[in-house]
Amino acid sequence: MALELRNTSLFGLDLGNLWGGFRSGWSQALRWPIFAWLSPSEPVRVLLPDGSERVVAGTSAKPASRGARPRAVAVVLPDELVLVRELTLPALADDDLRQAIELDIAASSPFPPDQVAWGWQIDALDDTSLKCRVALAAPAHIDAYLAEQRPRLSKAVPELWAEAQAPIVFQGYGEAPRRKRLSTRRWAIVGMLLLVALLAVALAATPLLQLRERVFDARARFETLLAEAGPAVKGRDSLVRANERARAIQERSRHNVDLAKLLDTVTRLLPDDVYLSRFEIQGRQVRIAGFANNASALMEKLGAHGEFREVRAPSAITRQASSGKESFTIEFSIAGGEPAAPGAGEADAAASAGAAPISSSAPAAPGAAAAPAPASASAPSTATTPPPGSAPTAGATTSPRAVPAASSPATPSSATSTPATSTPAVAPPPPASAAKPSDGQRR
């Protein structure tokens, strides 16, 4: 596809006629009353047909201000030399209006097309139409009249008007210098307005620019302070992290239980006739299961301890037919602090709760040696351990004492502690004391 360099159309808009469109719109805007101040009136010296003259403001019948010095001179043609025609046309730009008037003159003028002078003046304007008056005259008549008025004109090039009360300016007779001066003053006014607008924008933008510079300066200072305070900030962050770790450790320590102390406390509280088959810890909740002569007394003893709360039996207490002991399961919770070893008061409570005696003795048969009590083997650490079934033999000097097994090392657990099983161990029997043989026996 060949590139058309002379094609100035862009999306249907003729860029070549862009300036012409702007001029057309500008000329229409200047007709509005709101923009009348953009067209200042220049004083004009007007020579009337009756021989008098006066100074008016622009192309109007309004007298100019006192002391005005006119630079333009206008000659008003007598009415008998001018034909006036009124037209109603659409609201057109100046160039389009000029072409429309030329077409009307060519169609209705009594003078030949190349021998007619004309001018036009807009009288009324609305959104859709305008009314204008068109003045026609023969150039020969105009030249003869100007020759008569030459003594009054001296060397000035006059404009040519028709109807002094509502002047119509003929085209091409000396109005160009005045219109050029009017356009120059108009652009000067527009330039001053633009300058004022720029100054206003500058005044409005100056505080913003100052604030912007302050922001940049503050940011630079802040970066400098950050660089200087870098070591202190790092130290502060390290201290904060250390404090957080310390708080986390304290919180964990507050919720964890010292298993070694707990096992030691429970071991000291259990009577000698109690054997544990299960010892579970979950958080601060403890569950024990085993066998005892009196499980109810054991519950009362645990409840009397100051560090244990909510002592209860989740299942019924049953008695074993083979051993005569009660099978129990007891649950309790640990208070906020770590459990402490029972004191003297707790020992008295243990004694009053019906704990088994430490030792018992029976008289030995005369002349017979005391039979040693059978030693009970230690119960293995299993989920369920039956109580030792051995009973003291008659004639024994001492009965074996059941001692709970030592507690396992404490292993804190964040979620669920591994059930620690502690089973009582039976102490080995003391050495049997043999009776001294008599003389007959010695023989």
HELIX and SHEET records of a PDB file:
HELIX    1   1 LEU A   15  ASN A   17  5                                   3    
HELIX    2   2 LEU A   18  ALA A   29  1                                  12    
HELIX    3   3 PRO A   33  LEU A   38  5                                   6    
HELIX    4   4 ASP A   79  LEU A   81  5                                   3    
HELIX    5   5 ASP A   94  SER A  108  1                                  15    
HELIX    6   6 PRO A  113  GLN A  115  5                                   3    
HELIX    7   7 PRO A  139  GLU A  148  1                                  10    
HELIX    8   8 ARG A  150  LEU A  153  1                                   4    
HELIX    9   9 ALA A  176  GLU A  228  1                                  53    
HELIX   10  10 GLY A  230  HIS A  255  1                                  26    
HELIX   11  11 LEU A  259  LEU A  269  1                                  11    
HELIX   12  12 ALA A  295  ALA A  304  1                                  10    
HELIX   13  13 ALA A  344  SER A  352  1                                   9    
HELIX   14  14 ASP A  439  ARG A  442  1                                   4    
SHEET    1   A 2 SER A   9  LEU A  10  0                                        
SHEET    2   A 2 LEU A  13  ASP A  14 -1                                        
SHEET    1   B 5 GLU A  53  ALA A  57  0                                        
SHEET    2   B 5 PRO A  43  LEU A  47 -1                                        
SHEET    3   B 5 ALA A  72  LEU A  77  1                                        
SHEET    4   B 5 GLU A 159  ALA A 162  1                                        
SHEET    5   B 5 ILE A 168  VAL A 169 -1                                        
SHEET    1   C 3 LEU A  83  PRO A  90  0                                        
SHEET    2   C 3 SER A 129  ALA A 137 -1                                        
SHEET    3   C 3 ALA A 117  LEU A 125 -1                                        
SHEET    1   D 4 TYR A 275  GLN A 282  0                                        
SHEET    2   D 4 GLN A 285  ALA A 292 -1                                        
SHEET    3   D 4 GLU A 326  ILE A 334 -1                                        
SHEET    4   D 4 PHE A 308  ARG A 312 -1                                        
SHEET    1   E 4 TYR A 275  GLN A 282  0                                        
SHEET    2   E 4 GLN A 285  ALA A 292 -1                                        
SHEET    3   E 4 GLU A 326  ILE A 334 -1                                        
SHEET    4   E 4 THR A 318  ARG A 319 -1                                        
SHEET    1   F 2 ALA A 402  VAL A 403  0                                        
SHEET    2   F 2 ALA A 425  VAL A 426 -1                                        
END                                                                             
